[in-house]
Amino acid sequence: MVGLLGATAGGLLLGVVGVLAAASVIAAVLRARMGARNPELIGNLVQRIGAWWAMVAVLAAVLALGETATLLLFLVLTWLSLREFLTISPTGRADHRTLVWLFFVVTPLHYWFVWEHWYGMFSVFIPVYAFLFLPVRAALAGRTEGFLRRAAAVQWAAMVCVYAVSHIPAVLQLPVAMEHGRHVAEGSAPGSGGEAGALLLLFLLLVVQGSDVFQYVWGKTLGRRPIAPSVSPNKTWEGFVGGVLTATALGAALSFLTPFPWWVAALFAFVSCLLGFGGGLVMSAIKRDRGIKDFGSLIPGHGGIMDRIDSLVFAAPVFFHLVRFFYA
């Protein structure tokens, strides 16, 4: 496997490490000064920063190992997010075989298409073939009670947890398509994504995850008017506008990671942040509907896998196809 971390990507990750180190120092100071007065808040902050250290370390490790390792990581994340999503879904014993197909056939096959750089099948396999097959398999079980609800939950799980998540590592392949043209790139060798792909992936991750952080900060400092109080009372207009604009500026500043001029990088960042906000809002609505606070507890201070990547699952597919359409 060919590693994806060159000097630029490595330097950027070192910069992220520097930010985390500063955050850890600030958290230690806050714990010493305010820990006794507000232990829950400070404890959650420390947990969140610790989880970010672990997530950055894992991402750096798989990028250093190459595209195949990165795809395997996101395959595992897909399985974990599927488990979280379906655990709260209205599926039952009659859907067991349908879920076996989704977990152990549809998902690995879809990721194989991504690994093969087979763009045509990667794009249509789940929205067309799996979309039609899964409800047929569910109908064969013979249970009609709640069928529409159960089938819709499985379809949503396939689209969000498999199809949308897989677009995140698929970003690694975009520079190959840009360099050689979309038709040539569709037959490019598995694992041929290089450092340029890693830089584009880091751009997407930093902008979308940065938008989440900036929206939180702006919301806590200036937030007054909630956007959808019955869905997510902590999301405010002030936090949304401040966070999206700040992350858009970050995208313009990080244009050196991309093959785009700064204004295109800013535009793609803006669109990605809007979609990221939409993803977080939709997932909050799902959690409210199911009466839960988080999708899981795997990531300390953050919740489950889907709690951490809810913004990316909406942003990544649109970012991927915008870049491929206009630049490949």
KARA-V970848 format. One line per field, one symbol per residue. ss: DSSP state (h for helix, s for strand, l for the rest). Layout:
BEGIN
ss=???
END
This chain:
BEGIN
ss=llllllhhhhhhhhhhhhhhhhhhhhhhhhhhhhllllhhhhhhhhhhhhhhhhhhhhhhhhhhhlhhhhhhhhhhhhhhhhhhhhhlllllhhhhhhhhhhhhhhhhhhhhhhhlllhhhhhhhhhhhhhhhhhhhhhlllllllhhhhhhhhhhhhhhhhhhhhhhhhhhhhhhhhhhlhhhhlllllllllhhhhhhhhhhhhhhhhhhhhhhhhhhhhlllslllllllllshhhhhhhhhhhhhhhhhlhhhllllhhhhhhhhhhhhhhhhhhhhhhhhhhhhhllllllllslllslhhhhhhhhhhhhhhhhhhhhhhhl
END
